[in-house]
Amino acid sequence: MPFTEANSSINNKPILSEGSTVLTVGPFSCPEPTNGHGSNGMNPPSPESTRHYPEALEKWWKERVEESDVHTLENLHRNASVLSDHFTVKRNKGFPDYFKKPGHLLAYGIYFHPQSWVRTRFPLLEVIEHRGWMPDENEDIHILDIGSGPGSACLSVLQLLNARFPERKVRVTAIDQSPHALDTLRHCHADLNHLWPKSSVRIQSKNLRHRSTLFYGGRDRFDLVVLSFSLNEFTTSSTPEEVVGLIQASCRKLLKKHGLLLIIEPALKETSENLRSLADSLVADGALHNWGPYLHAGPCPLQQTNKFWSHEVRSWHPPESMQYLNRRMQRRIHELKFSYVAMSPTPAPLAPKTAEHFRLVSPMSRMKGHFLMSGVAGDGLAHTYELMFRNLDSEQKRTLRKIERGDILQVKNLEQFGDRLRIPSFGDIVQHYHVS
C-alpha cells in the first residue's frame, strides 16, 4: 500500500528518473538522493495520456454539429459563452434545462465536455495510483453520477475503470434533470462502445433541486459517487450545516464500505472554500475520511490563510475543435482549473507526519537567487520551501520549472530558514507523483 513499507517492488523515483512520466505508486520510503544527473523524466505525454481527450469522442461531437441544419462550429461560440457564465458566475441561478436548446447541447459537447472529462481523470487517477484506492473486489464496479449532464464525468470514469479493471463490468447510473442531456449520454455510450466494452449505462431524469435525488430511489450501493459541478444544483437554499447533514446521510445510504465520494467544483475562491469547509466538516464528524487532495487526515490549513485557496491547475491538450471554437471567445483554455475532494468511509493511507512529504499548492516560482514553492505536508501544515540556484545546472533548472501544482514531493535534509524550509540541494528532492 502507498505510504507503507509494503509494495517494495515499486520504488519512488528521483526527480530526474529516466523514462518515466508517472512517478508514483510506491511507498513513502526514503530513497537515496541522486546526484541530479540523468535524463528528464517529464517527457511530453502520449495521446492516450490523462491530458488528452479521446479523438473518438471529439469526432462524435463534431458529427453531431455537422448533422445540424442551424449550427456550425463557428457560430456555437455564443452558446458556449452563455453556458460558461451559468457554470461559474451565475451558477446558483440556473435554468430548468441547459440542453433543451440544441445550440447549448452542441456547444457543451465541443467546448465543455473535453474539459470535464479531463478534470475528472486527474483526481481519480491520483486517488487510484498514489493513494491506492480500489473498488470492492469480485463485483461489478457501480458508479453513480448525480447531475451527469451528457456524461462528461461518468463516461470519463467509466473508460478509466474499464481500462484499469478489464476483467470486471462497470455499471453507471446517471441522474440529471435534463432528458435531452441523458438521451445524448445514452447514444454516446452506445455509439462508442469500443471505449468502454464491458459497461452499461442506466439513466434517470430527476429534479436536482429535490433533495431526495441525493438518496437515489434504488437499493444499490456504489463504489463511486460523483458530483461534478452539480453540488450547487441541490444546495442553493441550504445552510452549510444542512449540506453537511445531507451528504452524511446520502453517503451512509449510497456508498459501499470502500466506496469513494468524488466532488468536483469550479476553482473560484468562494466555491473552492465552500467545498473545503464541507469536506472538513464531514471529516471532523467522522462520517468520511480524506482521500484527496491532501496527504493528512485533518482539515485544510489553507482555510486559515488568505494567500492560497485549495484548487487545482493542470496543463492539458485541448482538442482541435475546442481550439477552433475558442478563436471567437479568446478564453485561456490551455490550463484546467478546478477544486475537488475525495472521501470514503474507510480511512486512507497517510503520509508521515512531517514537512518532508508534501503536495504542491502553488506553481514553482523563480525568485532572485532561488526557487520557491508552497505545499501542504503530511504534518497537516502549509509550508514554503526554498531551493537556492547555486550549483544548479541548466537541465536541473528546466526540470524544476516542469514541476506543477498537485505534484507530490519528498525532500530530505530540510533546514529551517526564517519562515521557510530550505532544501539543501537538488539531489534532496524525490518526486512521488506526477500525472502523465
N, C-alpha and C positions, 0 to 999 in steps of 0.2 A: 504493500500500500504506500502511497505517497506520504512523505513526512515521517517515515519509519525506517527501521533498518532492514525491513523486508524488501523483496523485489531487487535483490542485489545484482541481478543480471543486467539491469538498466542503470546506466550511470548518468549523473548530471554532467553537463558539458561546460567546458570553459568557454568564455565568450567568443573566442576565436576558434571554435571547434570546426574541423574540416568537414565540409559537405553536408551540413545539417541546417534545416530551416526551422524545424520544431525542436527546440532544445528543452526537453521536458520529461516528465513522467517518472523520473527516478525518485528515490528517497531524498529527503533533505539531509544528506550527509555532508561532510566537509572535505571535498576532494582537494588534492594538492593544487596550488595555483600554478598556472602556466607562466611561461616567460613572455607571453604576449606575442609569440611568433606563430605563424601558420596562416592558412587562408581564411578569408572572411566567410563565416557560416551563414550569413544572411543574404543568400542569393535570391534573385528575382523568383517569385513563386511560379509554379506551373499553372496552366489554365484550369486545372482541377482543384486549385487551392481554395482555401476559405475566402480569399479576397476577390474571387471571380464569381460572376453569376453565370449559370449554365447557358450555353449557346442555344440549346434546345428550347429553353423557356423564353429567351428573348425572341427567337424565331416564332414561337407560338403566339406571343402577344402581338408581334408585328403583323402576323397573318390576320389577326382579329381586326387590326386597324385597316389593313388592305381590303377586308371584306366590307368595310363601312362605306355607305354612299355619301356620307357627310364629312367624316373626319379623316384627316391626314396627320402624319407625324408633325408636320409643320404647324398646323392650326390647333394642336392639342395643348399648347403652352398656356392658354388662358385657363383651361380646365385644371391643369396642374397647379397653377398659381392659386386658384380658389381652394383646392384641396390642401395645399401647403399651409394656408392660413388657418384652415379649420383643424389641421392636425397639430398646430402649435399655439398661436396667439388666441384663436377663437375656439379652442378645443372643448371648452366647457359649455359652449352654447349649442353647438351641434345642429343637426337637422335629421329628419327621420331616416333618410336613406341616401347616403352619399352617391350610391351607384345606380340609382334609378335612371339618371341621365347617362346615356351611352358614352358621351364625351368624358364624363368623370371616371367611369369604369376603365375606359381605354387609357386615359392619362395616368390613372393609378398603375395599371399594368406595365406601362412603359417606364414611368418615372419613379414610382414608389415601391412597386413590387421588388425590384432588384435591391433597393436599399434595405427593406425589411428582411428580405431573405438573408442577406449577408450579416446584418445586425444580429439576427437570431443565432447564427452559427458561431460567432465569436464567443459569447458567454457559454453556450452549451459545450462547445469543443474544449474550452478551458476547464469546465467542471468535470468533463469526462477524462481528458488527458492528464491534467495536472492534479486534480483533487481525487480522482479515482472513482467518481460516481458510476454506478452500474444499475440498470433496471433489474428487477427481480428475475432470477434465473428460471429457465424451463417453462416460461409462459409467453404468450403473445405480449408484445410491448404495446401498451394502450396510452394514447395521447389525447388530452382534452384541450382544445383551443377555444377560449372564451373571447368572443369578439374577433373572429377569424378573418372577416372580410373575404377577399378572394383567395386566401390561403397562403399568403407570403411567408408567414411564420410556420404554420403547421406543415406545409409541404417541404420547407427547408429542414425542419426537424425530422420529418418522415424520411427524406432522402438520406440524411446523415445517419440516422439509426439503422435504416435498411442496409446501408453500406457497411456500417460497423458490426452489425449482427446479422449477416446474410442468411443464417440458418433459421431465423425467427421472423414470424409475421409481425408487421407493425400496423396497428389499427388506429385510426384518427376519428375522433368525434369533434366536429366543428360546429360551433354555435355562433350565430350572428343574427342581427335584426334585419339584414338585407337579403331577401330571396334572390335578388339579381347577383349579388356577390357570391352567395353559396352555390348558385347554379353554375357560375363561372368556375368556381373551385372544383365542382364535380366533373365538369367537362375537361378541365386542365389535367386533373388526376387521371382520367380515363385515356386521354389522347397521348399522354407522355408516360405511359406505364413502364417503359424501359428504365426510367429514372428511379422507380420505386417498385420493382417487380413483385415483391411479396408484401402487399399492403392493401388496405381497404380504407375507404372514407365514408363516414356517415354524417349527414348534415341535418341540422335542426335550426329552424328560424324561430328566434325568441327575442323579445324586447329586452335589451340590455339594461334598461333603466328599472326593470323589475328585479329586486334583489334576489328573488328566488332563482334567477338564472345562474347565480353563483353556486347553487346547490344541485343543479342538473337533475332532471327528473328520473334518471335511471338508477340502477343499483350497482353500477360498475365502480370499481376503484381504479385509479390511474397511476401509471409510472411517472407521467409528466403532465403537469397542468401549466399551460402557457397563457399569459395575459400580455399581449404585445400591443402597446399603445392603446389599450382599451380600459385601463383601470378607471379613468375619468368617466366612462360611459355610465357606470352604475354607482358612482360615489360622489357625484356632483353636489347633492344636497345633504351629504352625510358629514358628521363631525369626524375628526381623526379617531376618536375613541370608538365610534360606531364602525368605521372602516376596519380597525384592528379586530373588533369582535366578529365582524362579518367574515374576514379572511380566516381567522381562527376556526370558526365553526365550519366553514366550507372545506378547509384543509383536513379537519378531522373526518369529514364525511367522504371526501374525494380521493385523498392520497393514500397509496399503499405505504407500508412501513418504511420502505426505502424510496418512496416517491419523491419527486422534485417539483417545487413550485418555482417557475421562472417568470419574473415580471420585468418587462422592458418598457421604458418610458423615454420621452424626449430629454435632451441634455440641458434644457433650460434650468436655471438656478432653482426656481420655485418647485418645478416638478421633480427635479432630482433630490432636493432636500426633503420634500414630502415623502418620496419613496423611501429614502434612507430612514426617516423618522418612523415610517410604518414598519420597516424591517427591524429596526432597533427595538420597537415596542413588542413585536412578535417574539423576538429572541429573549427579551427581558422577562416576558411572561412564561417562557419555557415551552411555548406552543411549537416553535420551529427552531432550527439551528442554521447558522450561516454556512453556506457553501460557496459563496462568491458575492462580491468580488474579492473580499479581504481574506487574509490568512489566519485571522484570530477569531475567537468566538464572541467577543463583546461588541459594543457599539462603535459606530464610525467616529473616529477622532476629528474628522474634518467638519463635523456638525458644530464643533466648538470654535471654529475659526472662520474668518471671512476671506482668507487667502485663496482657498480652493473649495470646490464642492465636488461631491462624488459623481463623476461621469466619465465616459469613455470617449476616446478619439482614436479612430483607426483609419489608416490609409487603405484604399482598395482600388479596384479597376472597374469603373462604371462601364456598362455595355455601350456599344456604339449608338444604338437607338436613343438611349437616355442622353448621351452627349449631344446628339443631333437636336433633340427637343430642347436641351438647355441652352442652345445658342441664342434662342429668343428670350430666355429667362435670366441668363447671366448669374446663376447661383454658383456658389462654391461647392462642387459636388465630389471632389476627389478625397475628401475626408468624411467619414461617417461619425456622427456624434450621437450618443445615447447614454442613458443610465440604466442600470439593471441591478436586481438582487436575485440570488438563487438560494432557496431554503428547503429544508427537508425535516421530517420528524426525527430522522436519525442524525446524530452528530457527525460532523465532517472531521477528517484527519486535520490536525492543526500544525502550523509551523512552530518551531521552537520559539519560546517567549523571549526573544532577543531582538535587537535592532539589526542583526546581520541579515535576516531574510525579510525582504520587503517587496511590495508591489508598487510599481511606479504610478504616481497620481499626477505627474506633471511631465511635460516634454523635457528631454535632456537639453539644457541651455548652456551656451558658451558665454562665459563672462571673462573679464580681464584676468588672464592667468590661470583660469580653472573652469572645469565643467561643474554645473550644479544640477541636482535632481531632487525631487521630493518623493517620499514613499511612505506608505503605511505598512508598518512592520509587524512581525509576529508578536511583539510585546503589546500590540494594540495602540501604539502611538504613531503620530506623524513626525517624520524626521527629515531634515535637509542634509543631503550627502554631497561631499565636495571631493573632486579629484583634480590635482594640480596638473598643468600642462607639461611641466618639466619631465624629461625622459620619455615623452610620448612621441612615437614616430607618426608619419602621415597616415599609415594604414590603420594604426590604433585609433587615431582621431576620427577617421572616416567610419570605423566600426562603432564608436561611441555615438556618433550622430544618428546611426540607424536604430539605436535603442528607442523604443516608443512607449508611450503611456500604456499601462496594462502589462508590460513585461514584468516577470518575476525574477529578481536577482538575489544572489547571496554575495556578501562581501566579507572578507576576513581582515583581521588586524585593525579594526576601526579605532580611530583616535578622536577623542573629544577636542574640538577646536572652537571655543566660544559656544555659540548656539548651534553649531554644525557638527556633523560627524565626518571626519576626513578619512578618505580611502588612501592608504599609503602609496599604492602602485596599481597599474593596470592589471597586473597578474593576480591581484587580490579579488578580482571580480569574476564570479561564475554566473552564467545565465541559466536559470532553471526552466524558463518558459518564454517562448516567442512564437506566436501563431504564424504559420506559413500562409 
